[in-house]
């Protein structure tokens, strides 16, 4: 039944290509961000969970 429903969707062969492209572009962008980030910025973000400050609203 699922195969019949999938066959009835027009241009269904495009969806795997689109999802793979989005996946690839996301991780390519993430890798670019990590490689281009400044070391000081990464050290600051790395230490955020260890800081003892409490923000009270």
WOKAZI-V312338 format. One record per residue. N is the residue number from 1. RES is the residue in one letter. SS is DSSP state (~ for helix, > for strand, _ for the rest). PHI is phi in radians with two decimals (NA if undefined). PSI is psi as a letter, one per 40 degrees, with the letter a starting at -180 (999 if undefined). Layout:
{{N;RES;SS;PHI;PSI} {N;RES;SS;PHI;PSI}}
This chain:
{{1;X;_;NA;d} {2;X;~;-1.14;d} {3;X;~;-1.09;d} {4;X;~;-1.16;d} {5;X;~;-1.15;d} {6;X;~;-1.12;d} {7;X;~;-1.20;d} {8;X;~;-1.43;e} {9;X;_;-1.43;h} {10;X;_;-1.23;i} {11;X;_;1.02;f} {12;X;_;-1.19;d} {13;X;~;-1.19;e} {14;X;~;-1.40;d} {15;X;~;-1.08;d} {16;X;~;-1.12;d} {17;X;~;-1.17;d} {18;X;~;-1.12;d} {19;X;~;-1.16;d} {20;X;~;-1.14;d} {21;X;~;-1.13;d} {22;X;~;-1.09;d} {23;X;~;-1.03;d} {24;X;~;-1.12;d} {25;X;~;-1.14;d} {26;X;~;-1.07;d} {27;X;~;-1.27;d} {28;X;~;-1.15;d} {29;X;~;-1.13;d} {30;X;~;-1.14;d} {31;X;~;-1.11;d} {32;X;~;-1.09;d} {33;X;~;-1.10;d} {34;X;~;-1.16;d} {35;X;~;-1.26;d} {36;X;~;-1.60;e} {37;X;_;-1.22;i} {38;X;_;-1.33;i} {39;X;~;-1.11;d} {40;X;~;-1.11;d} {41;X;~;-1.11;d} {42;X;~;-1.16;d} {43;X;~;-1.14;d} {44;X;~;-1.15;d} {45;X;~;-1.18;d} {46;X;~;-1.13;d} {47;X;_;-1.60;e} {48;X;~;-0.99;d} {49;X;~;-1.17;e} {50;X;~;-1.61;e} {51;X;_;-1.21;i} {52;X;_;-1.76;e} {53;X;_;-1.37;i} {54;X;_;-2.03;h} {55;X;_;-1.67;h} {56;X;_;-1.79;h} {57;X;_;-1.75;999}}
